[in-house]
């Protein structure tokens, strides 16, 4: 029988899709107020991988916010519920939401994302939320699974994922 142990803390980030800078600015305080200081912010990248999010806007960009404090991975479902509520605060008369907030973490071996949508490769983590190991760290680099989102599998995202890993390792050593 294996011994029950608490998992090591993980590096939280939020992958954000948005069109307008003022909407991005609107969510900064609620997110940092609840999740702590934003340690690093990526350069925004054009998001052209799918038109699934066209309800948010037509010229979408993706930015990653990485939070300073390590978290217990068991908090991911609560964080996803919180980010869903923050998304709703951005609604206006023509959009049910104007931003997409996807919380995830790096645990040393993989990037994990939270979602409300079930699928064969996702695991239920409670409170209506599922999680998936989106991309793995192996042999000195990130390697996609067959189901990895195209953006996370792209070379364009690789420096961002490496930065998240670097910040995680620095936090463990602090």
C-alpha positions in Angstrom: 0.0 0.0 0.0 1.3 3.4 -0.9 1.7 6.1 1.7 -0.6 9.1 1.4 1.4 12.3 0.9 0.4 15.9 0.2 1.4 17.1 -3.3 4.2 19.6 -3.8 3.0 23.1 -4.4 2.6 24.3 -8.0 3.1 27.5 -10.0 -0.3 29.2 -10.9 -0.8 31.1 -14.1 -3.8 32.4 -16.0 -3.9 32.3 -19.8 -6.0 35.2 -20.8 -7.8 35.8 -24.1 -9.0 39.4 -24.7 -9.5 42.0 -27.5 -9.5 45.3 -25.6 -6.8 46.5 -23.2 -9.3 48.2 -20.9 -11.0 44.8 -20.3 -7.6 43.2 -19.4 -7.0 46.1 -17.0 -10.4 45.6 -15.4 -9.6 42.1 -14.3 -6.1 42.7 -12.9 -7.2 43.9 -9.4 -9.8 41.2 -8.8 -7.3 38.5 -9.9 -4.3 39.8 -7.9 -6.5 40.6 -5.0 -7.6 37.0 -4.7 -4.6 35.1 -6.1 -1.7 37.3 -5.1 1.0 39.3 -6.8 1.5 38.9 -10.5 5.1 37.9 -10.8 5.5 37.9 -14.5 3.4 38.9 -17.6 4.1 37.6 -21.1 4.0 39.8 -24.1 0.6 39.6 -25.8 0.4 37.2 -28.8 -2.2 37.3 -31.5 -4.6 34.4 -31.0 -5.4 32.8 -34.4 -5.7 29.1 -33.5 -9.5 28.8 -33.5 -12.6 31.0 -33.9 -14.2 29.3 -30.9 -13.9 32.5 -28.9 -15.3 34.9 -31.5 -18.0 35.8 -28.9 -15.3 37.7 -27.1 -14.0 39.6 -30.1 -12.4 39.3 -33.5 -8.8 40.4 -32.9 -8.0 38.3 -29.9 -4.7 38.3 -28.1 -3.3 35.9 -25.5 -1.3 36.9 -22.5 -0.1 34.8 -19.5 0.0 36.2 -16.0 2.1 34.1 -13.6 1.5 34.5 -9.9 4.3 34.7 -7.3 2.9 32.4 -4.6 2.9 28.7 -5.1 -0.4 27.0 -4.5 -1.8 23.6 -3.5 -3.0 22.0 -6.8 -6.2 21.1 -5.0 -7.2 24.7 -5.2 -7.6 24.7 -9.0 -11.3 24.0 -9.1 -12.1 26.9 -6.7 -9.8 29.2 -8.8 -11.6 28.2 -12.0 -15.0 29.0 -10.4 -13.6 32.4 -9.3 -12.2 33.2 -12.7 -15.5 32.3 -14.3 -17.2 34.9 -12.0 -14.6 37.5 -12.9 -15.3 36.8 -16.6 -18.9 37.6 -16.1 -18.1 41.1 -14.7 -16.7 42.1 -18.1 -20.1 41.6 -19.8 -21.6 44.4 -21.8 -24.8 44.9 -23.9 -23.3 43.0 -26.8 -21.1 40.4 -25.1 -21.9 37.9 -22.4 -18.2 38.1 -21.6 -15.3 40.1 -23.0 -12.4 38.0 -21.7 -11.5 34.3 -21.2 -9.5 33.4 -18.1 -8.0 29.9 -18.1 -6.2 29.1 -14.9 -3.6 26.4 -14.9 -0.4 25.4 -13.2 3.0 23.9 -13.7 4.1 21.2 -11.3 7.5 20.3 -12.6 6.3 17.6 -15.0 3.3 19.1 -16.8 1.1 22.0 -17.5 -2.4 21.4 -16.1 -5.4 23.5 -17.2 -8.9 23.7 -15.6 -12.1 23.6 -17.7 -15.8 23.2 -17.3 -15.9 20.8 -20.3 -15.6 17.1 -19.9 -13.8 14.9 -22.4 -12.1 11.5 -22.5 -8.7 12.9 -21.4 -10.0 15.1 -18.6 -10.5 14.2 -15.0 -13.2 15.6 -12.7 -11.6 17.6 -9.8 -14.8 18.7 -8.1 -17.4 21.5 -8.1 -18.2 21.0 -11.8 -14.6 21.5 -12.9 -12.3 19.2 -14.9 -8.6 19.2 -15.4 -6.3 18.1 -18.1 -2.5 17.6 -18.4 -2.1 19.8 -21.4 1.6 19.4 -22.2 4.4 17.5 -20.5 7.9 18.4 -19.6 10.3 15.6 -20.6 13.9 15.4 -21.7 14.6 19.1 -21.3 11.6 20.5 -23.2 7.8 20.6 -23.4 6.2 17.9 -25.5 2.5 17.9 -26.6 0.0 15.0 -26.2 -2.2 14.1 -29.2 -5.0 16.3 -27.7 -2.8 19.3 -26.7 -4.3 22.6 -27.9 -2.6 23.9 -31.0 -1.4 27.1 -29.3 0.2 25.2 -26.4 1.9 22.8 -28.8 3.2 25.7 -30.9 6.8 27.0 -31.0 5.3 30.4 -30.4 4.2 29.4 -26.8 7.4 27.5 -26.0 9.3 30.5 -24.5 6.3 31.3 -22.3 6.1 27.8 -21.0 9.8 27.8 -20.3 9.5 31.0 -18.4 6.7 29.5 -16.3 9.0 26.5 -15.5 11.9 28.9 -14.7 9.7 30.9 -12.3 8.5 27.6 -10.7 12.0 26.4 -10.1 13.1 29.7 -8.6 10.1 29.7 -6.3 11.0 26.2 -5.1 14.5 27.3 -4.4 13.5 30.5 -2.6 
